[in-house]
Amino acid sequence: MFSASCHYGLQAMFFIALHSTEEVNVDLNTIATEQKIPKHFLSKILQLLVKQKLLYSMKGPKGGFRLSRPADEITLLEVVEAIDGLDIFNQCGIDFRECNEKDPCPIHDEYKKIREKVFLLFKNKTLENLAMDVENGDSIANLIKSRKGGKTVN
């Protein structure tokens, strides 16, 4: 449903939410290495997120990226919108260009319900929600440290 850029952007934003603070930025190399994302591809995605005002970017020895707002104020839908746009929530599930309410494809009605559920999930989930799930042990993710005391997240 989402592009590779969007998947990588969501992973990177989540990683940054866990590892950055107002005083600490996360550098591109760390994100790329830890999340196994091609560095040059990730760089373009992160710059797009900076342009869309979801991230701050700083240069220099303490440079890197951090969220532009608190993690509890950034929804997954905002990240998707910044990278892929919201049209994906209106597209045909099997990519029929003529598919619409009047002339539906064979899976139109069922896929519409799924799209609506995914839209609401991404609209209501924040980066903070995801971080709390990992820190509480309710979810697993490939992350090196939590925000609390530098503990390793398994």
ABEGO torsion letter per residue (X at the ends): XBBAAAAAAAAAAAAAAAABBAABBBBAAAAAAAAGBBAAAAAAAAAAAAAAGABBBBBEAABEBBBABBAAABBAAAAAAAAAEAAAAABBAAGBAABBAABBBAAAAAAAAAAAAAAAAAAABBAAAAAAAAAAGABBBBBABBABGGBBBX
